[in-house]
Structures are given as structure tokens and as C-alpha cells.
Amino acid sequence: MRNRWGILAVLFVVRLTMGFQFQSVAAVAPLLIGDFGVGLADIGVLIGLYFIPGVALALPGGAIGQKFGDKTTVAGALLLMLAGTLAMALSVSWSVQIAGRLVAGAGGVLLNVQMTKMLTDWFADREIATSMAIFVNSWPAGIAISLLTLPAIGAAYGVSAVYLAVAAMIGCGTVLFAALYRAPPNHAVAAVATARLDRNTFIAVIAAALIWSLYNVGFATIFSFGPSMLVEGGWSITAAGSTISIVLWLTVFSVATGGFLADRIERPESIIVAGCIVFAMLMILLPRSGSVVTVTVALGLVCGLPAGSIMSLPARVLTPGTRAIGIGSFFTVYYAGMMLGPVLAGGFARWAGSAGAALDFGAAMILLCPIILWGFNRIPVAVLRPA
């Protein structure tokens, strides 16, 4: 395949498997609690473990791809994801669940970093913002499909069947990628000397990464603990997963809408601030509302609005020579936050005695984003492009 939009479709579907796999734990959390005799805090740990390898692999991820090639690296990442899932499916030991989750997470990290680079190779300066917005949406799409399908599979056939369904999805993605992906015709790109980040630029990149990380931690609490919250309220696990998936499906549209609005009104930071405040208020309302479906619809329509504007922040302070190390640092902080966030949210839920408390924790994380954005704008950086 040589059509770049067709390539984008292939990358979208393959990356979707990462979101599908990530959500497999939270989608059947009540079943895991019953089968393994663990608590919400343990589920939070298992969810967060998926991101631990990112702390170590995000920076060298690009170098690994450069050494072994795009297709080989992505194929290896998919095999790691497959191996981790199969280990979890075939064992009744909680220790193996942890080990399998770590292996799968290592594959997910390599997949995420490498496929982002591959998409850039194909689009470069041509519709890069549009293509990235579509590409990023593969994550919530995968999570939404997981919430729609895996609880029903788990309720009917058990946790092992859930993991086998994830393995089947990854296997299909691997076949699709191997058959259809091709490198762009102009793949020979001149190497750009990598410059070191100066102190202020590094601080600015870390601030941007913290905003993206905290935003995603808050977002993740919805689909990580939302189903358990509804089950506590008397919902069936299937109905709970389907209802929370509404947020994910609508997020696919709200992410694109937020990017369009930011470009249209040329006020991306206003979109970040307003979007985060409304997002947090709706998260606080969800565990306390009698109109769960109405609030989940509102959440889906609002929560994706800041995403594109937040992701544009690193580009304001990085030059071509600092982009590799800057983006690597950005993703390192992101993965660290996504590793710790579910653990802290699960611990807070255990302390409060309710899964709904995890959503309050997530709302607090989102409200920190505008505060950090205020600090980001006050860091003196040599190259600061307009918002």
C-alpha cells in the first residue's frame, strides 16, 4: 500500500490493539477481584504496570527503531504484547499476571513510540496535525471496543477468555501490519544533528509533559474505575462497561473538535483551560448523579477538547535539533505519570471505600493542568513559538 491515508488507517487499527489490551484489566476488574482475591488498589497497580516500561524505553525507543528498522521493531513490539497477554491467560497466579502485564507494556511502549515516528515519516509537513489527531484517537477507540466486548466475554467465559480475545486482536493487527505497511517512497531522510536541551527548554518540556500526563491520568480514571463504580451501584458488569464506553466513543469526535476550535479561534490555551475545568466538574458529578448516561455523554463531548492543544505545547519550545531528545523526555514523564496515576487512584479509592473516589482523584489531577500551563508560559525559552 502506497496511499498515505491508507497507511494511516493501517497504523490506526494496529495501534488500536494497544488501547484494547490496556483496558482489558479494568474492563473485567470485578471478575479479577473475585478470581484472585485482590482489592481495588491491586487492580490499580495492575493497570499502572502497563506503563512502567515506558519510563525506561521511551527515550531509547527511537534508537531501537533506527537500529532494527520500523517494521521489525513494530513486529517485535506486537510479539511482546502477544506474549504478555498469553502468559496472563494461561496462569492463575497473580505474580504471573504482573509479569505478563509488564511484558505487554514493554511492547506497547515500543509500538507507541515507533508508530508515531512512522506516521511522521509519511505525513511530514502535509496534514500532520489532522493525521496525528486521527492517530491519537486509536487509543480511546481501542478502549471503547474493549469496554463493549470484554465484559460480556468475561461474564460468559471467564477472565482467561478475555485475555485470549485480546491475543486474537493483537494477532490480527500483526497480520494486517505485515501485509499492508510500506515505508514512504522518500524514506531516506537526512539525519539532523541532535542538540542538547538547555535548562529552561528542558523545564518547559517537562511542564508540558506533566500537563499531558495529568490530563491522561484523569481521563484514565473514567474507564479504569468507572465500570467498578457502576457495579458498586448495582449495575451489571456488561451494562457498566457499555455505559462508560460512551465516553470513549464520543472522545473520538471531541478530540478532533477541540483541535479544529483551537485552530479556528487561535486560542489553544483557552481551550485547555476551559476544557479541563468543565471536564473536572463533570467527573466530580458522575459518581453523585442519578443521570449517569447524561453525564457520560457530556463527559465524552468535553473531555477530548484539550488534547490537541496540549500535544502542541512541546512544538513551541523545540527545534529540529532538540526534537528527538525533547520528545523522548516528554514521553518518559508521560509514562511515569501513567504508571503512578492508577496506583494512587486505586489507593485513594480503597481509603475512601468507593471506586467513585478514584474519579474525584482524577478530577483533581485535571484541575492541576491549567496551573502548570500558567507556569509553562512564564518559563523564558530561547525559541517560543506563539500559542
MARNU-723713 format. One line per 10 residues: number of its first residue (from 1); their letters; for each residue x, y, z of C-alpha. Coordinates in steps of 0.02 Angstrom, whole numbers. Last residue first. Example, Ala and Ser with C-alpha at 12.3 -4.5 7.8 and 13.67 -1.06 7.14 Angstrom:
BEGIN
2	SA	684,-53,357; 615,-225,390
// end
This chain:
BEGIN
387	APRLVAVPIR	18,1480,1053; 157,1582,977; 327,1499,957; 450,1506,1100; 630,1479,1049; 756,1542,1179; 641,1493,1323; 599,1602,1474; 475,1498,1576; 319,1601,1613
377	NFGWLIIPCL	202,1516,1490; 240,1345,1565; 196,1410,1740; 19,1457,1686; 7,1289,1598; 51,1206,1764; -100,1290,1845; -212,1247,1697; -162,1062,1716; -187,1047,1905
367	LIMAAGFDLA	-376,1040,1882; -353,879,1782; -264,794,1928; -402,845,2048; -533,772,1931; -438,607,1927; -439,597,2118; -626,629,2118; -642,490,1988; -547,373,2105
357	AGASGAWRAF	-672,415,2241; -807,332,2138; -722,164,2168; -780,176,2348; -706,139,2519; -620,307,2536; -451,229,2576; -476,96,2443; -524,227,2314; -371,331,2360
347	GGALVPGLMM	-260,179,2338; -338,143,2169; -311,323,2114; -131,319,2175; -96,158,2079; -191,222,1927; -83,379,1923; 88,303,1957; 117,217,1790; 26,349,1688
337	GAYYVTFFSG	135,482,1769; 295,388,1731; 235,356,1554; 204,541,1523; 369,591,1601; 463,474,1485; 355,530,1339; 410,711,1356; 592,664,1383; 590,567,1220
327	IGIARTGPTL	501,712,1135; 639,829,1192; 781,710,1150; 719,690,972; 658,870,949; 816,959,1003; 895,980,831; 729,1009,743; 691,1149,869; 585,1125,1025
317	VRAPLSMISG	492,1258,1126; 326,1280,1038; 325,1103,972; 316,1039,1152; 147,1129,1179; 54,1057,1028; 4,900,1123; -92,1006,1248; -190,1092,1109; -237,925,1031
307	APLGCVLGLA	-298,851,1194; -397,999,1267; -565,955,1184; -563,768,1221; -653,779,1388; -799,886,1331; -916,784,1219; -872,621,1306; -903,695,1477; -1072,764,1422
297	VTVTVVSGSR	-1123,590,1360; -1062,513,1523; -1164,642,1621; -1324,603,1526; -1297,414,1544; -1270,427,1732; -1425,529,1769; -1438,495,1957; -1278,593,1983; -1154,582,2126
287	PLLIMLMAFV	-1021,470,2048; -1030,573,1885; -1031,749,1961; -847,754,2009; -801,695,1835; -916,828,1759; -827,965,1858; -657,901,1802; -702,906,1617; -777,1081,1635
277	ICGAVIISEP	-615,1145,1711; -503,1050,1590; -595,1110,1435; -596,1292,1490; -409,1293,1525; -353,1190,1375; -470,1276,1251; -411,1445,1314; -233,1385,1285; -274,1342,1105
267	REIRDALFGG	-336,1518,1065; -320,1537,876; -511,1541,858; -513,1418,713; -353,1324,755; -409,1290,935; -586,1251,876; -524,1122,749; -411,1038,877; -552,1030,1004
257	TAVSFVTLWL	-671,957,875; -548,820,829; -527,770,1012; -716,786,1038; -754,661,900; -651,514,961; -698,566,1138; -879,525,1096; -835,341,1078; -732,341,1237
247	VISITSGAAT	-864,423,1345; -998,304,1281; -884,161,1335; -934,200,1514; -1110,141,1476; -1057,-19,1388; -939,-67,1530; -1071,-38,1663; -1204,-133,1565; -1089,-284,1548
237	ISWGGEVLMS	-1032,-281,1730; -1212,-274,1789; -1261,-114,1879; -1298,-115,2065; -1211,44,2122; -1049,-48,2158; -1056,-109,1978; -1067,73,1924; -908,119,2020; -819,-36,1953
227	PGFSFITAFG	-860,19,1774; -798,196,1809; -633,139,1887; -517,115,1738; -630,197,1607; -651,359,1700; -486,352,1794; -393,354,1628; -451,531,1586; -382,598,1748
217	VNYLSWILAA	-216,511,1720; -220,572,1540; -235,754,1591; -101,728,1723; 19,657,1594; -15,789,1461; 7,931,1586; 161,849,1660; 236,829,1487; 211,1014,1450
207	AIVAIFTNRD	299,1058,1614; 439,935,1574; 461,1014,1402; 467,1188,1482; 595,1131,1610; 704,1059,1471; 690,1220,1372; 742,1319,1525; 895,1211,1560; 961,1200,1383
197	LRATAVAAVA	919,1045,1284; 1066,966,1197; 1074,964,1009; 1045,814,897; 1117,830,725; 983,800,596; 998,648,485; 939,668,307; 786,566,269; 791,414,157
187	HNPPARYLAA	609,363,168; 557,462,14; 445,323,-51; 361,301,119; 390,135,208; 259,2,175; 125,-72,288; -2,-190,211; 38,-373,244; 146,-362,400
177	FLVTGCGIMA	32,-233,479; -127,-331,445; -52,-493,509; 8,-409,669; -159,-323,697; -250,-489,680; -132,-567,809; -160,-421,927; -349,-445,916; -331,-633,946
167	AVALYVASVG	-221,-602,1098; -352,-483,1168; -485,-617,1144; -371,-741,1232; -355,-619,1377; -544,-609,1394; -561,-797,1381; -442,-815,1528; -552,-698,1631; -709,-804,1621
157	YAAGIAPLTL	-825,-873,1485; -992,-782,1495; -957,-637,1612; -783,-615,1540; -843,-613,1360; -980,-487,1404; -855,-379,1499; -733,-391,1351; -846,-328,1212; -908,-151,1239
147	LSIAIGAPWS	-772,-97,1361; -636,-163,1246; -712,-77,1095; -709,86,1193; -528,61,1246; -474,30,1066; -566,186,1008; -491,286,1152; -315,239,1091; -349,249,903
137	NVFIAMSTAI	-396,431,928; -212,479,935; -194,427,752; -340,533,693; -271,686,783; -97,646,718; -160,638,538; -250,805,554; -100,891,631; 21,817,503
127	ERDAFWDTLM	-86,871,356; 70,877,246; 226,937,337; 292,761,374; 148,645,327; 228,477,295; 383,494,403; 278,572,541; 167,418,541; 321,310,560
117	KTMQVNLLVG	384,412,709; 218,393,799; 224,208,756; 392,189,840; 347,275,1004; 179,188,1026; 235,14,973; 390,20,1081; 286,70,1231; 152,-61,1198
107	GAGAVLRGAI	281,-199,1185; 354,-153,1354; 176,-146,1423; 142,-324,1366; 298,-384,1457; 248,-288,1614; 69,-354,1609; 134,-532,1591; 245,-512,1744; 102,-442,1850
97	QVSWSVSLAM	-22,-576,1796; 116,-704,1825; 130,-644,2005; -60,-655,2024; -50,-840,1981; -195,-920,1887; -93,-936,1727; -133,-967,1544; -220,-804,1501; -92,-693,1588
87	ALTGALMLLL	52,-777,1494; -47,-761,1332; -66,-574,1360; 119,-547,1392; 170,-649,1239; 51,-554,1124; 111,-382,1181; 291,-439,1161; 250,-505,987; 171,-339,942
77	AGAVTTKDGF	328,-245,996; 438,-363,894; 331,-333,740; 342,-144,771; 531,-153,785; 550,-262,630; 436,-150,528; 524,11,576; 705,-44,562; 823,-132,683
67	KQGIAGGPLA	944,7,727; 832,156,694; 688,76,785; 795,43,939; 859,222,931; 681,288,932; 635,185,1084; 791,238,1181; 699,381,1270; 531,295,1291
57	LAVGPIFYLG	604,129,1349; 647,154,1533; 497,255,1593; 389,171,1463; 419,1,1542; 310,56,1691; 159,99,1584; 69,-68,1584; 105,-82,1770; -23,54,1803
47	ILVGIDALGV	-172,-60,1770; -101,-198,1880; -67,-74,2020; -243,-3,2009; -313,-180,2015; -210,-209,2173; -283,-50,2250; -459,-107,2204; -435,-268,2301; -370,-444,2267
37	GFDGILLPAV	-445,-617,2293; -385,-684,2126; -548,-740,2046; -665,-616,2133; -558,-461,2112; -517,-513,1934; -703,-529,1895; -739,-356,1966; -594,-284,1863; -661,-352,1697
27	AAVSQFQFGM	-648,-194,1592; -508,-126,1703; -390,-267,1656; -430,-274,1470; -414,-85,1452; -229,-91,1408; -255,-228,1281; -389,-136,1182; -289,26,1193; -137,-63,1121
17	TLRVVFLVAL	-243,-153,989; -298,18,923; -116,48,874; -135,-84,738; -301,-12,676; -236,167,669; -72,115,587; -169,28,448; -287,176,425; -139,295,419
7	IGWRNRM	-61,186,285; -222,201,185; -213,388,207; -33,382,146; -76,286,-12; 69,170,-51; 0,0,0
// end
